[in-house]
Amino acid sequence: MNEVVLELDAIEKTYNKGTPGEVAVLRGASLRLRRGEVVAMVAPSGAGKSTLLHIAGLLDTPDAGAVRIGGRDMTSLGDRGRTEVRRAEVGFIYQFHHLLPEFSALENIVLPQLANGAGRAAAETRARELLDTVGVLPRADHRPAALSGGEQQRVAFCRALANAPALLLADEPTGNLDPDTSDQVFGALMALVRGTGLAALIATHNMELAARMDRVLRLDTGRIEG
């Protein structure tokens, strides 16, 4: 349980570099995230939390510093290598569910598994197990438009964990929900995360939810404290 899953080492990121509109978003941001940890990251608006998550999840590259996932340096990987690592090792959850509207809840969870090489029968079995964990199995055959906001987000959680990633990154995963639904959906997310033992970094403005995690990091002025 002490294995370091994610390490960010002195990450720097500047937008519009070398122009009058230059904005230094990250200035030596560093963190370590271990297997089994659920860590909250809180930050003022515009502090760079989405940028940090995108860099951690290999959707963006830093100007300086290193990203390591499972002890492996990701810095020199090309686009193909980064895509392969994202598909197999990283799960993403956003404020909006981004489910594919033409597919059922079950199919939304099956598809990423098929893309990762799983057989359909095994993918459907895992999808049903995940939906059952978050209490949405009876709605497995419904398309997103027929689901409530809370149900849609639970399905999105299941999709993020479909390929059994080592690392989960979530950007305001309950920010689009009312307080009661947010609390219920966060409980479902924690059940999924605790059941798998992965490492999770969850950005949130909700300090009550942050207090339910293992520790809280604060991102401000481009650096991480906590």
C-alpha positions in Angstrom: 0.0 0.0 0.0 3.1 2.3 0.1 3.7 2.1 -3.7 4.0 5.5 -5.2 1.6 5.6 -8.2 1.9 9.2 -9.2 4.8 11.5 -8.7 4.9 15.1 -10.0 8.4 16.6 -9.6 8.8 20.4 -9.8 6.2 20.8 -12.6 6.2 24.2 -14.4 3.7 25.4 -16.9 3.4 28.8 -18.5 0.8 29.9 -21.1 1.6 32.5 -23.8 5.2 32.1 -22.9 7.4 35.0 -24.0 4.5 37.4 -24.7 3.1 40.3 -22.7 0.2 38.0 -21.8 2.4 35.4 -20.2 0.8 33.5 -17.3 2.8 31.2 -15.1 0.3 28.7 -13.9 2.5 26.1 -12.2 5.8 27.0 -10.5 7.5 23.9 -9.2 4.4 22.0 -8.2 5.3 18.6 -6.7 3.3 15.8 -5.1 3.4 12.1 -4.4 0.3 9.9 -4.5 0.4 6.3 -3.1 -1.7 3.3 -3.8 -4.8 3.3 -1.7 -4.8 7.0 -1.0 -7.7 9.3 -1.8 -6.4 12.8 -1.8 -8.3 16.1 -2.2 -6.8 19.0 -4.0 -8.4 22.4 -3.3 -7.5 25.6 -5.1 -8.9 29.1 -5.9 -10.5 29.5 -9.3 -7.9 30.0 -11.9 -5.1 28.5 -9.8 -4.3 25.8 -12.3 -5.9 22.7 -10.9 -7.2 21.5 -14.3 -3.8 22.2 -15.8 -2.2 20.1 -13.1 -4.7 17.2 -13.6 -4.2 17.3 -17.4 -0.4 17.1 -16.9 -0.7 14.3 -14.3 -3.0 12.4 -16.7 -0.7 12.9 -19.7 -3.2 15.1 -21.6 -0.8 18.0 -21.5 3.0 18.4 -21.1 4.9 20.5 -18.6 7.5 23.1 -19.6 9.8 21.6 -17.0 9.7 18.9 -14.3 8.9 15.2 -14.4 5.7 13.1 -14.4 6.1 9.5 -13.2 3.4 6.9 -13.1 4.1 3.7 -11.4 7.8 4.8 -11.1 8.1 5.2 -14.9 9.1 8.6 -16.3 6.5 9.8 -18.7 8.4 12.9 -19.8 10.0 11.5 -23.0 7.0 9.4 -24.2 5.6 10.2 -27.6 1.9 10.6 -28.3 1.3 6.9 -28.9 3.0 5.9 -25.7 1.1 8.5 -23.7 -2.2 7.3 -25.1 -1.4 3.7 -24.2 -0.5 4.7 -20.6 -3.7 6.8 -20.3 -5.8 4.0 -21.6 -4.4 1.3 -19.3 -3.3 3.2 -16.2 -5.4 6.4 -15.8 -9.1 7.0 -15.2 -10.6 10.5 -15.6 -13.8 12.0 -14.1 -15.0 15.4 -15.0 -17.7 17.8 -13.6 -19.9 16.8 -16.6 -20.4 13.1 -17.3 -19.5 13.2 -21.1 -21.3 9.9 -21.7 -22.0 8.8 -25.3 -25.7 9.6 -25.7 -26.4 6.9 -28.3 -25.2 4.1 -26.1 -26.7 2.6 -22.9 -25.1 3.0 -19.5 -23.8 -0.6 -19.8 -22.3 0.1 -23.3 -20.6 3.3 -22.1 -18.6 1.2 -19.7 -18.1 -1.7 -22.1 -16.6 0.4 -24.9 -13.4 1.5 -23.2 -12.7 -2.1 -22.2 -13.1 -3.3 -25.8 -10.7 -0.5 -26.9 -8.2 -1.8 -24.4 -8.5 -5.4 -25.7 -11.0 -7.0 -23.4 -13.5 -9.6 -24.7 -17.2 -8.5 -24.8 -18.4 -11.1 -22.3 -15.8 -10.1 -19.7 -16.3 -6.4 -20.4 -20.1 -6.7 -19.8 -19.5 -8.7 -16.6 -17.2 -6.0 -15.2 -19.6 -3.3 -16.3 -22.5 -4.9 -14.5 -20.3 -5.4 -11.3 -19.4 -1.7 -11.3 -22.9 -0.5 -11.9 -24.1 -2.7 -9.1 -21.5 -1.2 -6.7 -22.9 2.3 -7.3 -26.5 1.2 -7.3 -27.3 1.8 -11.0 -27.5 -1.7 -12.2 -31.3 -1.6 -12.7 -30.7 1.2 -15.2 -28.0 -0.5 -17.2 -29.9 -0.6 -20.4 -31.0 3.1 -20.3 -29.3 5.7 -22.4 -27.9 8.8 -20.6 -30.9 11.0 -21.4 -33.1 8.7 -19.4 -30.9 8.9 -16.3 -30.9 11.5 -13.6 -27.8 13.7 -13.1 -26.6 11.7 -10.2 -27.1 8.4 -12.1 -25.2 9.8 -15.1 -22.3 10.8 -13.0 -22.2 7.3 -11.3 -22.0 5.7 -14.7 -19.2 8.1 -15.6 -17.4 6.9 -12.4 -17.8 3.3 -13.6 -16.5 4.1 -17.0 -13.4 5.8 -15.5 -12.7 2.6 -13.6 -13.6 0.2 -16.4 -10.0 -0.7 -17.3 -8.9 -1.0 -13.6 -6.5 1.9 -13.7 -3.9 2.5 -11.0 -4.6 6.2 -10.9 -7.9 8.1 -10.8 -8.0 11.8 -11.5 -11.2 13.7 -10.9 -12.0 17.4 -11.6 -14.9 18.6 -9.5 -16.7 15.3 -9.9 -19.8 16.4 -8.0 -19.7 20.1 -8.9 -22.7 20.0 -11.2 -25.0 18.3 -8.6 -27.2 19.6 -5.8 -25.8 19.1 -2.3 -27.9 16.0 -1.4 -27.1 14.3 -4.7 -23.5 15.4 -4.5 -23.2 13.7 -1.1 -24.8 10.5 -2.3 -22.7 10.4 -5.5 -19.5 11.1 -3.6 -20.3 8.2 -1.3 -20.6 6.0 -4.4 -17.3 7.2 -5.7 -15.6 6.4 -2.5 -17.0 2.9 -2.4 -15.6 2.3 -5.9 -12.2 3.7 -5.0 -11.9 2.0 -1.7 -12.9 -1.3 -3.3 -10.1 -1.2 -5.8 -7.2 0.2 -3.8 -6.2 2.6 -6.5 -4.7 6.1 -6.0 -7.1 9.0 -6.4 -6.5 12.7 -6.7 -9.8 14.6 -6.6 -10.1 18.4 -7.2 -13.0 19.9 -5.3 -14.2 23.2 -3.9 -16.3 21.3 -1.4 -14.4 21.4 1.9 -16.9 18.9 3.5 -16.1 16.4 0.8 -12.4 17.1 1.0 -12.5 16.4 4.8 -13.7 12.9 4.0 -10.5 12.1 2.1 -7.2 10.9 3.4 -5.5 14.2 3.1 -5.9 17.6 1.6 -3.5 19.4 -0.8 -3.7 23.1 -1.6 -2.7 24.5 -4.9 -1.9 28.2 -4.8 0.5 30.6 -6.6 1.6 27.6 -8.7 2.8 25.4 -5.9 1.3 22.6 -3.8 1.1 22.6 0.0 -0.1 20.0 2.4 
